[in-house]
Amino acid sequence: MTHYAKGCLYILGSILLWAFFPTISKLSLSELPPIISYCITVACAGGFFLLLVAKNNRWQELKDRRVLKDSFFAAIFISVLFYGLYFYGLQYTEAGSASIIALSEVLWTFLLFNVWKKEFIDGQKILGIILMLLAAILALSQNTVHLNIGEFIIFFGTAFAPFGNFYQKRARTYASSETILFLRSVFSVPLLLIISFAIGERIGGNISNNIILLLILNGFFLAGLSKIFWLEGITRISVTIAQGLHSFTPVLTLITAFLILSEIPNPYQVASLIPALIGIRLLFSEKKLKNV
């Protein structure tokens, strides 16, 4: 298997896991405010990454100033600014509308990596990305989108994610994925706690055992293992191509929501599978690949 194909498989593994994240998060938000819920999820993910750091004896990497610096900036741009603003914006808009707005991350990624940083991507891959975006938009097309403050907040937040991916990808050249993600969690948790306190979020009453189990599941597997797959993937393929593949996640989320929450997909969502499958085929093809 080629380096590029391995990268695509890692991204697909990340997609399959991350597709469950909105559904599981929706269940957990029934008892917790959004930022606190996300903060606990990040803390659980940090525990998962710590176990991997210990298992693989990566302690020496924690002393590397380059790893510390890049992991800190990745935490700021991704965990705090991107996901923090995303979860905060969800208070003012529907999840479907938020998903559509969040697709703008592909645009910001293209502008950063392929326009500013001059990272090569051929026309076939660009077409594949467009088809993936079309699939996600089509899947959510029956959601009424009226731009409000929440959607502006989410749109603003997506602009920060590519910068975080830039620092993560650079850090991966001299440290392991588990080390980078562990440090990202360590930096993120106290900052998220400060933000949740500043905006007045509080935990009311007791948290049920089911919610605790959901948060652990979210942290260890969905925000944990999926992020290792993501980081391993973007070290092998273009971040823009990875984001193009990841734009199919909302379609898979519809399936998980149907299986877990009994939310029935509409015909537009079923039709979205056509451009999505074509887009995946184009992005997987290495025929025109020159330099990713």
C-alpha positions, 0 to 999 in steps of 0.5 A: 500500500502506498504512502498516499493510500495509507493517508486516505485510509487513516482519514476514512478511519477518522471519519467513521469514528467522528461521525458518531461524535455529534450524536453522542454529544447531543445525548450528553448535552441533555445534562451538561452545558456545551463548553463544559461537556466539550471540556470533559470530553477533551480531558477524557481524550487527554487520558487516552493519549497519556496512556499511549504516551506511557505505553510507547515510552514517549516521555522524551518528546514532552521535553522538546520545545518545538513539540510544546510550542506547536502543540500549544498553538494547535490547542489554541487554534483548534480546541479553544478557538475552533471547537470553542466557538463551534460549541458556543454557536450551537446555542443559537442555531440548529445542528444542521445549519451549523454543519453547513456553515462548518463546511467553510473549513475546506475553503479556509484550508484551501486558502492557507495550504494551497494558495498561501503555502503553495501546497500542490493539488491537482484539478482532479482532487479539486473536483473531488473536494467540490463533490464532497462539499456538494454531498454534504450540502445536499444532505443538509439542504432541507434544513432552513438556513437563516444566518444568525449570530450563532452561524456567524460565530461558527463561520468565524471559528472555522477560519482558525482550524487550518492554522491548528492543522498546520502546527499539528502537521509540522509537529508530527515531523519530530514527535508522535501523534499521541504526544502532540494530542496529549499536549493539546489536551493539557493546554486546552482543558484549563483554557476551556474551563476558564472560558466556561466559567467566564460565560456563566456555564455551571453544572446543575444537579447530578450527572447520570452514569449513562452521561459519564459513560458517553463522555468517556466514550466520546473522549477515548474513541471519538475525540481520541482515536479519531484524532490520532487517525486524523493526524497520521492521515495529514502527515501523508496527504494534503490537508486540503484533500483530507478536509475534502474527504472529511466533508462526507462526515455529515452524511455518515452522521445522518446514518448514526443519528438514524440508528441511535436517535431514530432520525429518518433521513430525507430523499436529499440526504440519500441522494447525497451519497452519489456525489460523495462516492464519486468524490471519494473515488477521485480523492483516492485516485493517485493517477495525477498525483504529483506532490502532496 
